[in-house]
Amino acid sequence: MNLPAGHPAIPSPKIGVLLINLGTPDAADPPAVKRYLGEFLSDKRVVELPAIAWQPILRGIILTTRPKKSAHAYQQVWREDGSPLAAITRAQSKGLQGAFGEGVVVDWAMRYGRPAIGDRIQAMKEAGVERILLAPLYPQYCAATTATANDKAFAHLATMRWQPAIRTLPPYYDDPLYIDALKTSLEAGLAALDFTPDAILASFHGMPQRTLELGDPYHCHCRKTARLLGEAMQETLGGRELIVTFQSRFGRAKWLEPATDTVLEALPAKGVRKVAILAPGFSADCLETLEELAIRGRESFEGAGGTHFAYLPCLNDSETGLAMLRALLSRELQGWVP
């Protein structure tokens, strides 16, 4: 098409895939962590309390005391290329470039922190992207994760005069592709150990019990993931139960149980001295897996009398993990991509 003289250049139409994960501070120091926590804990999807009651608590004791402690935790796992979650999500995006044919660009963003969802949507639009598949990388749906990621994207779309068409990746907690990827990864991890675990734990991020009572499907999704994985690994488990636990309790409210730390501390007294633990609800390793489970979980277990402990990594940007994401995303792109 010949454009009139002086007409702005028009980029070739493209399709975009935007991988979205939770978020991370820009640095492992108290000021950066304070900024991150302030944004994260101000999200009404995350803390479902009236702002008039919650904000004074957040701006008072929490943001005064917690950043220093959290910064120390981040320092235990920080990489040369930055936060593990950001580095791995970036690697997942890079690993998927070109996977869906010409004219499909893959980018990544964080719900809290940078790169911001709105910024990446805007950059895609300016590059000629007319259709975007939003892909929150949460296998199990929760309003505090999947919904708020989509909310943030839709909030930016509300500011745009010329919006791209949008699809969103559904939760994939029971998808055979996901269960098979977990099975492959777990079996490889177990085979590489120099001991045979007495028990295997599947630790999911916790949520307040109230979210379940309000109708959030997260707890049910976690349980179904674990059940399907246990059934798929029946031979490998050899009669051992895949124990489901929930981690990362925060505040005084009742959270989903059983708690990961409590279970780890109780197992040695029951004769379970060798443990392997995985975190199937996380698409990429992060503070909650690398520090809370791999470091503090080990300390809790061995402090209670355990002798062998192994944390098995998330799918991350492994060949198995990327193959699963390619297949899931390709399915959601049908009709847009030849």
Number of C-alpha atoms within 10 A of each C-alpha: 3 5 9 7 6 6 8 8 7 10 11 10 13 17 23 24 27 24 21 26 25 21 21 27 22 17 16 22 18 21 16 17 25 22 17 21 23 18 13 19 18 18 15 14 17 16 14 15 12 9 14 8 9 16 15 11 13 17 13 11 10 16 19 13 12 15 22 17 12 17 20 15 20 25 15 13 19 21 12 8 9 16 23 20 24 25 18 20 25 16 17 23 20 15 17 19 16 12 17 19 10 11 15 20 21 22 22 25 27 23 25 23 20 17 18 17 27 19 14 18 25 16 13 23 22 12 16 17 24 18 21 25 21 24 25 27 25 22 23 25 23 21 16 19 21 24 14 19 24 19 15 16 21 15 12 15 18 11 10 12 7 10 17 20 12 14 14 15 22 17 17 18 24 19 14 14 17 24 23 17 21 24 18 15 20 23 14 12 16 17 12 9 13 9 14 13 19 16 17 21 20 22 26 26 21 20 24 19 15 14 18 16 9 8 9 17 15 22 22 14 20 24 18 15 24 24 17 18 23 20 14 16 19 14 10 15 17 8 8 14 14 19 17 22 23 23 23 17 18 11 7 7 11 12 20 20 18 15 19 25 22 16 18 24 19 16 19 19 11 7 11 18 20 21 23 22 27 22 26 27 21 23 23 24 23 23 20 20 27 22 19 18 24 19 16 16 23 25 18 18 25 18 13 16 18 22 14 18 20 21 20 21 21 22 23 18 23 16 12 16 21 20 17 20 20 14 15 18 18 14 12 16 21 9 7 12 14 7
